[in-house]
Amino acid sequence: MSSAAFFAATTGYLYNLTIWEASGNRPRYVDTALLTLPARITILGYGCGIGIDTIALRAHGHTVIPAELPSPHADFAHWRMAHLGQPDTIHDPDDLPDLSPDLLWIIDTLDRLADPHAGLGHVLPQVPAVIIEDMAQSRRHGRQGFHHHRPYLNIAAFFAQYDLHPHRLGKPQLLTWTCTARRRSKA
């Protein structure tokens, strides 16, 4: 079964994400990122799951464009956002509209992409920065067949192909990958 087929059919992953958030075990990625994010930027939330980070980033004034595979957890994210007065389209990552985000937010998603070039190759040349969880630190979960564990050097080589270079952000460990040639200033 492909990753897309698994996510399209499973409610188990929806429950997994919900329990992870409700248990308090999910790292507070947004809190860490807010220490360095510029105010009011446009963020592409690639792999938005149940909308945890999309909702939190919006609460801090950012414009977030959510993207997730069509799935029960994407349906739940849509319901949550509408319930909070943030109705929005959750875009299929394979069919994104033309956009020009300031940041690609891809938390707990990179290791679900069987082919990162196919999944992100159309997005990475457009963004001046990317935030991911530190893949070297966050490896105690995801033994399922749809996780593709890659050594840090492979991840670094992948982002380097798009002229993106890493910088660590706080704890929980996040990595931001920036390309100075594509950096935009927000007025």
SVG drawing of the C-alpha trace seen along z (x, -y; Angstrom):
<svg xmlns="http://www.w3.org/2000/svg" viewBox="-18 -48 44 50">
<polyline fill="none" stroke="black" stroke-width="0.4" points="0.0,0.0 1.4,-3.4 1.6,-6.2 -1.1,-8.2 -3.4,-5.2 -2.7,-4.6 -3.4,-8.2 -6.5,-8.4 -8.1,-5.4 -7.0,-5.4 -8.7,-6.9 -6.0,-5.4 -3.6,-8.2 -6.2,-10.8 -6.5,-9.3 -2.7,-9.0 -2.3,-12.7 -5.1,-13.7 -3.8,-11.7 -0.2,-12.9 -1.4,-16.5 -3.8,-15.9 -1.3,-13.9 1.1,-16.8 3.9,-14.6 4.0,-16.5 6.9,-19.0 5.9,-22.6 7.4,-23.4 5.5,-26.6 6.6,-28.1 10.2,-27.4 9.8,-28.9 8.1,-32.0 11.3,-33.1 12.8,-33.7 10.0,-34.1 9.4,-37.5 5.9,-38.9 3.0,-38.3 4.6,-36.1 3.0,-33.7 3.7,-30.1 2.9,-27.0 2.0,-24.3 3.0,-21.2 1.6,-18.1 -0.7,-20.1 -2.1,-16.9 -5.0,-17.9 -4.1,-21.6 -2.3,-21.9 0.5,-24.2 -1.7,-25.9 -4.1,-27.1 -1.3,-28.1 0.6,-30.0 -2.5,-31.8 -3.2,-32.8 0.1,-34.6 -0.9,-36.6 0.7,-34.5 -1.1,-33.7 -0.9,-29.9 -1.8,-28.0 -2.5,-24.4 -1.6,-21.4 -2.3,-17.8 -3.2,-14.6 -7.0,-14.1 -7.6,-12.1 -9.7,-11.8 -7.1,-13.9 -7.3,-16.6 -11.1,-16.6 -10.7,-16.9 -8.3,-19.8 -10.8,-21.5 -13.5,-21.1 -11.3,-22.4 -10.4,-25.5 -14.0,-26.2 -15.1,-25.6 -12.5,-28.2 -13.6,-30.8 -10.7,-30.0 -12.4,-28.2 -10.0,-27.4 -9.3,-25.1 -6.8,-22.4 -4.8,-22.0 -3.6,-18.7 0.2,-18.9 0.2,-17.5 -2.0,-20.3 -0.9,-23.5 -2.0,-26.8 0.6,-29.3 1.9,-30.9 4.9,-32.7 5.3,-31.8 7.9,-33.2 8.4,-29.9 7.7,-26.2 6.7,-24.6 7.1,-20.8 6.9,-19.2 6.7,-15.4 6.2,-15.1 9.5,-15.0 10.1,-11.4 6.7,-10.4 7.7,-11.4 9.0,-8.4 10.5,-10.8 11.2,-14.3 12.2,-15.7 8.8,-14.7 7.0,-16.0 8.8,-19.2 10.8,-19.9 8.1,-22.4 8.0,-24.3 11.6,-24.5 12.8,-26.8 10.2,-29.3 10.8,-29.6 13.5,-31.5 13.3,-29.4 12.1,-26.0 11.5,-24.8 11.6,-21.1 12.0,-19.2 15.6,-18.1 15.4,-14.7 18.5,-13.6 16.6,-14.3 13.1,-13.1 13.6,-9.5 11.9,-7.6 8.6,-7.2 7.6,-6.2 8.6,-2.6 5.7,-2.2 6.4,-1.2 5.4,-4.7 8.3,-6.4 11.5,-6.8 14.3,-7.4 17.1,-9.3 20.5,-10.2 21.0,-13.8 23.7,-14.0 21.2,-12.9 18.7,-15.5 21.4,-18.2 22.4,-17.1 18.8,-17.2 18.2,-20.8 21.7,-21.9 20.5,-21.0 18.0,-23.9 20.7,-26.2 19.1,-25.9 21.5,-25.8 20.7,-24.7 20.6,-26.6 19.4,-25.2 16.5,-26.7 16.1,-26.1 14.5,-23.1 12.6,-21.1 15.2,-21.1 14.0,-22.6 16.1,-23.3 15.6,-26.2 17.0,-26.0 17.6,-29.3 18.6,-30.6 19.9,-34.1 19.5,-34.5 15.7,-34.0 15.3,-35.8 12.5,-38.4 12.0,-41.3 8.6,-41.9 7.7,-45.6"/>
</svg>
